[in-house]
């Protein structure tokens, strides 16, 4: 099989952004600090942050991994440590625009290897909508990148509707990545914040969106989640069951919010996309059967240690038609991120 795969879950923070932050960050409320291993980190609005993952600014090792892993392209995603949700709206807008413009400089150097998902200031949804439009229309980035929550605020509020409306209008895919995991103070041992917490927060965030009616208000919104969608695909029937029983008169009437969606949560799979980061062929095949091959995108989670650089091999090993494998490896990403096929690009 030719090298054609496109990695959807692929983190990158431009070194140019780090240098710009060192020079001009104070005017934006951003400070660059050095971590224990020498990796840089960002402090936003004097709120202590986390250092960037080793390798997230590097290109040499990235290209080596992509070549070995049979990846033709990658969508460069920000990290949740780089989007700056603690900044006020004005500064956050300026920071995210700078983040995206620095990433665009890398794409200009390697247009056949990269596209990108834009950083957007979700703490100010109206500004986030403007930044997304600039990134997609002017910078030609593939879509937007958001965390599962904004400083522990989830997406069941209609305050976020201006952003969803703009994403729908632009037909832009939004990639959602876990951060600020609920209950993380109980998960310090054994790496459980990553193992259990990250997929759990994705599931929780999706629950807020599904039950609050986000996809009723925005029926053409396209949302991709990381780590195989957390636990949602494997407990989707449980979500459906709550929808059914929650409508029954016998249920307590003093719950904080009643389910507001008009259909079973499973009906909104049409809006949801999932990366392939589930580590084994059997789990991936279940996910394919549950959500459809046309709703799966390749994901390595580079450069994080829980990533999978051999995910192409797992897709190739699936017991399904070659057309499904091709869709997962590249077709879905090209369609959703508006990436021209090599043949079409050459003809143009």
C-alpha positions as CSV (number, residue, x, y, z in Angstrom):
1,X,0.0,0.0,0.0
2,X,1.4,3.4,-1.0
3,X,2.3,6.0,1.7
4,X,-0.9,8.1,1.8
5,X,-2.0,8.2,5.4
6,X,-2.9,11.5,7.1
7,X,-2.4,11.8,10.9
8,X,-5.2,13.8,12.5
9,X,-4.0,13.7,16.1
10,X,-0.5,15.2,15.9
11,X,0.6,17.9,18.3
12,X,2.9,20.7,17.3
13,X,4.0,24.1,18.9
14,X,6.1,26.1,16.5
15,X,9.5,27.1,17.8
16,X,8.8,30.4,16.2
17,X,5.9,30.9,18.6
18,X,8.2,30.2,21.6
19,X,10.6,32.8,20.3
20,X,7.9,35.4,19.6
21,X,6.5,34.8,23.1
22,X,10.0,35.4,24.6
23,X,10.2,38.7,22.7
24,X,6.6,40.0,22.9
25,X,4.7,37.7,25.3
26,X,4.5,40.1,28.2
27,X,2.2,42.4,26.2
28,X,-0.2,39.5,25.8
29,X,0.1,38.2,29.3
30,X,2.3,35.3,28.3
31,X,5.6,34.2,29.8
32,X,8.0,31.5,28.6
33,X,9.5,29.4,31.4
34,X,12.0,26.6,31.3
35,X,10.9,23.2,32.6
36,X,13.0,20.6,34.6
37,X,14.2,18.9,31.4
38,X,14.8,22.2,29.6
39,X,11.6,22.1,27.6
40,X,9.8,25.5,27.4
41,X,6.4,26.1,28.9
42,X,3.9,28.9,28.8
43,X,2.5,30.8,31.8
44,X,-0.8,32.6,30.8
45,X,-2.0,35.5,33.0
46,X,0.3,34.4,35.8
47,X,-1.5,31.0,36.1
48,X,1.1,28.3,36.5
49,X,1.1,26.0,33.5
50,X,2.8,22.8,32.4
51,X,6.0,22.6,30.3
52,X,5.5,21.5,26.7
53,X,6.0,17.9,25.9
54,X,9.6,17.1,24.8
55,X,9.6,17.0,21.0
56,X,6.5,19.0,20.4
57,X,8.5,21.8,18.7
58,X,10.9,19.5,16.8
59,X,10.6,18.7,13.2
60,X,13.5,16.3,12.6
61,X,12.2,13.5,14.8
62,X,8.7,14.2,13.6
63,X,9.7,13.5,10.0
64,X,11.5,10.4,11.0
65,X,8.4,9.1,12.8
66,X,6.2,10.0,9.9
67,X,8.4,8.2,7.4
68,X,8.7,5.1,9.5
69,X,5.0,5.1,10.3
70,X,4.0,5.5,6.7
71,X,2.4,8.9,7.2
72,X,2.3,11.1,4.2
73,X,0.8,14.1,6.0
74,X,-0.2,15.4,9.4
75,X,-2.7,17.9,10.7
76,X,-0.6,20.0,13.2
77,X,-2.6,20.4,16.4
78,X,-1.9,22.8,19.2
79,X,-1.5,21.4,22.7
80,X,-3.9,22.2,25.5
81,X,-0.8,23.7,27.2
82,X,-0.4,26.3,24.4
83,X,-3.9,27.6,23.7
84,X,-4.0,30.1,26.6
85,X,-7.5,29.7,28.0
86,X,-6.6,31.7,31.1
87,X,-6.0,34.9,29.1
88,X,-8.7,37.5,28.8
89,X,-10.6,37.6,25.5
90,X,-8.6,40.3,23.8
91,X,-5.3,38.9,24.7
92,X,-6.4,35.3,23.9
93,X,-7.5,36.4,20.4
94,X,-4.2,37.9,19.7
95,X,-2.3,34.9,21.1
96,X,-4.3,32.4,19.1
97,X,-3.9,34.4,15.9
98,X,-0.1,34.5,16.6
99,X,-0.1,30.7,17.3
100,X,-1.9,30.0,14.0
101,X,0.3,32.4,11.9
102,X,3.4,30.8,13.3
103,X,2.1,27.3,12.4
104,X,1.2,28.6,8.9
105,X,4.9,29.4,8.5
106,X,5.8,25.8,9.0
107,X,3.1,24.7,6.5
108,X,4.5,27.1,3.9
109,X,7.9,25.3,4.2
110,X,6.3,21.8,3.9
111,X,3.0,22.2,2.1
112,X,2.9,18.5,1.1
113,X,3.5,17.3,4.6
114,X,1.2,19.4,6.8
115,X,-2.1,21.2,7.3
116,X,-3.2,22.4,10.8
117,X,-6.0,22.8,13.2
118,X,-6.3,26.3,14.6
119,X,-5.9,27.5,18.2
120,X,-9.1,29.4,19.1
121,X,-9.9,31.4,22.3
122,X,-12.9,29.4,23.6
123,X,-13.1,31.5,26.8
124,X,-14.6,34.1,24.5
125,X,-16.8,32.3,21.9
126,X,-17.5,35.3,19.8
127,X,-13.7,36.0,19.4
128,X,-13.2,32.2,18.9
129,X,-15.6,32.4,15.9
130,X,-13.6,35.3,14.4
131,X,-10.3,33.5,14.9
132,X,-11.6,30.3,13.4
133,X,-12.9,32.2,10.3
134,X,-9.5,33.9,9.8
135,X,-7.7,30.6,10.2
136,X,-9.9,28.7,7.8
137,X,-10.5,31.4,5.2
138,X,-7.3,33.4,5.2
139,X,-4.7,31.0,6.5
140,X,-6.3,27.9,4.8
141,X,-6.0,25.8,8.0
142,X,-8.1,22.6,8.2
143,X,-10.3,23.4,11.1
144,X,-10.2,24.2,14.8
145,X,-8.8,22.7,18.0
146,X,-10.5,23.0,21.4
147,X,-10.2,21.3,24.8
148,X,-12.9,19.2,26.4
149,X,-13.7,22.1,28.7
150,X,-12.7,25.7,29.2
151,X,-11.2,26.0,32.7
152,X,-13.7,23.3,33.8
153,X,-16.6,24.9,32.0
154,X,-18.3,22.4,29.7
155,X,-20.2,23.1,26.5
156,X,-23.8,22.8,27.5
157,X,-24.2,26.5,27.7
158,X,-25.6,28.4,24.7
159,X,-22.9,31.0,25.3
160,X,-20.8,28.8,23.0
161,X,-23.3,28.9,20.2
162,X,-21.6,31.7,18.2
163,X,-18.6,29.4,17.8
164,X,-20.6,26.3,16.8
165,X,-22.5,28.5,14.4
166,X,-19.4,29.7,12.7
167,X,-17.9,26.2,12.6
168,X,-21.1,25.0,10.9
169,X,-21.1,27.9,8.5
170,X,-17.5,27.2,7.5
171,X,-18.1,23.5,7.3
172,X,-15.0,23.3,9.5
173,X,-14.1,20.2,11.5
174,X,-13.4,20.8,15.2
175,X,-11.0,18.6,17.0
176,X,-11.6,18.2,20.7
177,X,-8.8,17.1,23.1
178,X,-9.1,16.4,26.8
179,X,-7.7,18.8,29.4
180,X,-8.4,20.0,32.9
181,X,-9.8,16.5,33.6
182,X,-12.7,16.3,36.1
183,X,-11.6,14.4,39.2
184,X,-7.9,14.6,38.3
185,X,-7.0,15.1,42.0
186,X,-8.0,11.5,42.6
187,X,-5.9,10.1,39.7
188,X,-2.4,11.0,40.6
189,X,-1.1,7.4,41.0
190,X,-0.1,5.0,38.2
191,X,-0.6,7.5,35.4
192,X,-4.3,7.1,35.7
193,X,-5.0,10.8,34.9
194,X,-3.9,9.9,31.3
195,X,-5.1,6.3,31.2
196,X,-8.6,6.9,32.7
197,X,-8.9,10.6,33.0
198,X,-8.4,11.8,29.5
199,X,-10.9,9.4,27.8
200,X,-13.3,10.0,30.7
201,X,-13.3,13.8,30.2
202,X,-13.9,13.4,26.5
203,X,-16.9,11.2,27.4
204,X,-18.1,13.7,29.9
205,X,-17.8,16.6,27.5
206,X,-19.7,14.7,24.8
207,X,-22.4,13.9,27.3
208,X,-22.9,17.7,28.0
209,X,-23.0,18.5,24.3
210,X,-25.3,15.6,23.4
211,X,-27.9,16.0,26.2
212,X,-28.0,19.8,26.1
213,X,-29.0,19.8,22.4
214,X,-25.9,21.3,20.7
215,X,-26.3,19.0,17.7
216,X,-30.0,19.8,17.5
217,X,-29.2,23.5,17.2
218,X,-26.3,22.8,14.8
219,X,-27.2,19.7,12.9
220,X,-24.3,20.0,10.4
221,X,-21.6,20.6,13.1
222,X,-18.7,18.2,12.7
223,X,-16.7,17.3,15.9
224,X,-13.8,14.9,16.1
225,X,-12.7,13.4,19.4
226,X,-9.4,11.9,20.4
227,X,-8.5,8.5,21.9
228,X,-11.3,6.7,20.1
229,X,-14.0,9.0,21.5
230,X,-13.2,8.2,25.1
231,X,-15.7,5.7,26.5
232,X,-18.7,7.0,24.5
233,X,-18.7,4.4,21.6
234,X,-18.5,1.5,24.0
235,X,-21.3,2.8,26.3
236,X,-23.5,4.6,23.8
237,X,-26.4,2.4,24.6
238,X,-26.1,3.6,28.2
239,X,-26.4,7.2,27.0
240,X,-29.5,6.1,25.0
241,X,-31.0,4.4,28.0
242,X,-30.7,7.6,30.1
243,X,-32.4,9.5,27.4
244,X,-35.3,7.1,27.5
245,X,-35.6,6.7,31.3
246,X,-35.0,10.4,31.9
247,X,-38.1,11.2,29.9
248,X,-40.3,9.1,32.2
249,X,-42.6,10.8,34.7
250,X,-41.5,8.5,37.5
251,X,-38.0,9.9,37.5
252,X,-37.1,12.6,40.1
253,X,-37.9,16.1,38.9
254,X,-35.3,17.9,40.9
255,X,-32.3,17.1,38.7
256,X,-30.2,20.2,37.8
257,X,-31.0,19.9,34.1
258,X,-33.3,17.7,32.1
259,X,-32.1,16.1,28.9
260,X,-32.8,18.6,26.2
261,X,-31.8,16.8,23.0
262,X,-34.7,15.7,20.7
263,X,-33.3,12.3,19.8
264,X,-31.4,9.4,21.2
265,X,-27.7,10.2,21.6
266,X,-26.8,7.5,19.1
267,X,-28.7,9.5,16.5
268,X,-26.0,12.2,16.6
269,X,-23.2,9.9,15.5
270,X,-23.6,11.6,12.2
271,X,-22.0,14.7,13.7
272,X,-19.1,12.8,15.5
273,X,-15.8,11.6,14.2
274,X,-13.2,9.6,16.1
275,X,-9.5,9.1,15.9
276,X,-8.1,5.5,15.7
277,X,-6.0,5.7,18.9
278,X,-7.3,2.6,20.6
279,X,-4.0,0.6,20.3
280,X,-5.3,-2.8,19.0
281,X,-7.0,-4.1,15.9
282,X,-9.9,-5.7,17.8
283,X,-10.9,-2.5,19.5
284,X,-10.5,-0.5,16.3
285,X,-12.6,-3.0,14.4
286,X,-15.4,-2.6,17.1
287,X,-15.2,1.2,16.7
288,X,-15.4,0.9,12.9
289,X,-18.5,-1.2,13.1
290,X,-20.1,1.1,15.7
291,X,-19.5,4.4,14.1
292,X,-18.7,3.5,10.5
293,X,-15.4,3.7,8.6
294,X,-16.4,7.1,7.1
295,X,-16.3,8.5,10.7
296,X,-12.7,7.4,11.6
297,X,-9.5,9.4,11.2
298,X,-6.0,8.2,11.8
299,X,-4.4,9.5,15.1
300,X,-0.9,8.9,16.6
301,X,-0.9,11.5,19.4
302,X,2.7,12.4,18.5
303,X,4.9,13.2,20.4
304,X,3.2,12.0,23.6
305,X,4.4,8.7,25.2
306,X,1.0,7.1,25.1
307,X,0.9,7.7,21.3
308,X,1.0,5.0,18.7
309,X,3.4,5.3,15.8
310,X,2.2,2.1,14.1
311,X,-1.5,2.9,13.8
312,X,-1.3,2.6,10.0
313,X,-0.4,-1.1,10.4
314,X,-3.5,-1.6,12.5
315,X,-5.8,0.0,9.9
316,X,-4.2,-2.1,7.3
317,X,-4.9,-5.2,9.4
318,X,-8.6,-4.5,9.8
319,X,-10.9,-7.2,8.4
320,X,-12.8,-4.9,6.1
321,X,-12.8,-3.8,2.4
322,X,-9.8,-1.8,1.1
323,X,-12.2,1.1,0.4
324,X,-12.9,1.4,4.1
325,X,-9.2,1.2,4.9
326,X,-8.4,3.9,2.4
327,X,-11.2,6.1,3.8
328,X,-9.7,5.8,7.3
329,X,-6.1,6.3,6.2
330,X,-6.7,9.4,4.0
331,X,-10.1,9.8,2.4
332,X,-12.0,11.1,5.4
333,X,-9.2,13.5,6.3
334,X,-9.0,14.8,2.8
335,X,-12.8,15.4,2.7
336,X,-13.1,16.9,6.1
337,X,-10.0,19.1,6.0
338,X,-10.3,19.9,2.4
339,X,-7.0,18.5,1.3
340,X,-6.6,17.9,-2.4
341,X,-5.6,14.5,-3.5
342,X,-2.1,14.2,-4.9
343,X,-3.5,13.5,-8.4
344,X,-5.8,16.5,-8.2
345,X,-3.1,18.7,-6.9
346,X,-0.7,17.6,-9.6
347,X,-3.4,18.3,-12.3
348,X,-4.0,21.8,-10.9
